[in-house]
Amino acid sequence: MFKSRAWRGIVATASALSTAGLTTAVAVFTLGATPAVAVAAAEVTYNCVSTGLSDPVPVAQTVKLNVELIPPAAGTVRKDSPSTVTWKATYVAGDELVAPVDLAANAAKVDASIDFASTSDGTTQPKVGDSNGTALPKGTIIPLPSELVIPFTPLKTGNIVISPGKFRVHVTAGGETPLAGIVTCEDTTAPPTTTITVEPAQSDPGRYSCERNRSLGTGQTSHDFTITLTPKATSVRKGANVEIDWQATGSQLTTPIDLGTGAARLKVKMGTATSGNPTPSTVYDTLLTGTSDAGDNLPLGTKHTLKIPTTNATVGTLVVTAGEFTIETVAASGGTPAGSIVCTRTGTGTWPSASVQITNSGSQTGNLTYTCTPSSGWGVSDDYDVDVTLTATNTSVAAGSNAVVRWAAEADLLTAPVQFPAGSTKVVADLNLTGAEGTKTVNSEGAANTSAIAEDAEIPLVSRDTNVALTKSGTTVITAGKFVVQVSGSGVSGSISCTIKSGTAPNVSITVTGAPTVTVSPTSTVTVTPSPATATATVTKGAQVRRTPKDGVATGGGGESMPSGTLLVTIGAALALAGTLGGLEVRRRRIQRASGR
């Protein structure tokens, strides 16, 4: 059986049907000139086993598919650049996959994956099709999607071999979460393979003219630099920053002065567009990392991360290009830099570029590696590939209300070390908050398993919606963190704690507007009537404050029975004024008597 560590394998099946029978064919796609697209097809036998269902199939089903893989239409693939292959499959008559239990409408989804010959060849994630539209009684054939477009990103140059991975049927209870079970179909016959030739990441061996100024030297020199752009993520949520590593190799620039980390900035003109090769026009900058002593080469060959905002970007493919770059020393007072080197491209050809997928602003997926540590007696720590997706129902909410965030995950072969009884297992995930709301963690708890999870069966990571209370105006970023499989049932108790080892955790940004409403009644009034010997204070009581402001009484009211501090101070001032007026009147009369008036 062709076994993959991730169901993030890449699908590109390449086999051809011959009149004498099935023979494995290898399709080679060489980049450069646009070749004719070679479609590969083969019949593949699968062993399908149900887990987590209330009425599992007692014997595994044998299923046969005619699988077809279609490579990228352009026939070109580059290292570190997102690409796709199209998976198509039909049943061989008499060997179909049937529903192991009665399935309600919209209760089942089929996903497909692809595998690399080596996990270091690339990254991918399975593609999930639409739900079944109508109910499927037990024994009814489960329909396959007409096609699935599976994303992948090659991580090395040269030839990489890919093949179809397993396909699965996700079964939910009544068409909704929590997950009720999974039918997993692994191939039992040698899968067909496809070899794809991958060219280096987009780079530009261009000629640059570099002009030195002030403390960094004088005069112009010519250099042949290869500029390489490497996105840190193949897809970025709209509104977040695209982070791209820039590096220049093939030539060197020296510095006549000592430069430590943070003593100089790298500025790069870059262009962005949905297609083509946009002319670089906007400057993005970052501190130059690494140190250089006087006479040493500047650290241009190391990767320097530039951040490009996507607030106004269009959902889809974003092409990023790089052009002129400048190294300048950081000015002590923020004024004119003490020195600079401006490198302008004089060579011909296209700008060096890279492509990134911009996704819906309310959702982001991270391809992560988690280190999972089980309780004592349940085995040892191991690493697992997990695809985590965060989705915000609304990216803008009013202060004092809840943001609804959905956590969903697909794990690579995270299995139960012993049988977990029905109702014993919950997955609790951390949602880490930063920004306006402050730094804190919200626990996102999934529903318990409705059916027993057999030993060595995959643990379903149940998706769930979590209400996150937001009270402070501004932007709060919610990021996926660790998750824990908590088990507590008859005869079994323990946990599996999983923390992020590598990869960029997905996040969603929530904009909070306004502030909690505080309603204050009209202010109380005090009327002071001076007289020769007395003063009368008349107080008119108004409505009470409906909500006491934070940090004490600030506007009056303060409670349902006591007057506010403001009212007491006002009354005191009135009485003091009355006393003063009365005192003046008494003194006036005494003076009159003394003068004989």
PyMOL commands that set and color helices and strands:
alter all, ss='L'
color gray80, all
select helices_A, chain A and resi 565-594
alter helices_A, ss='H'
color red, helices_A
select strands_A, chain A and resi 16-18+21-23+28-29+40-51+61-70+83-91+108-116+122-124+127-131+148-154+158-173+176-187+194-198+203-214+219-231+235-237+241-249+264-273+282-287+304-309+316-329+339-345+353-359+363-374+382-392+396-398+401-411+425-435+440-445+464-470+474-489+492-502+507-513+525-530+535-540
alter strands_A, ss='S'
color yellow, strands_A
deselect
rebuild
show_as cartoon
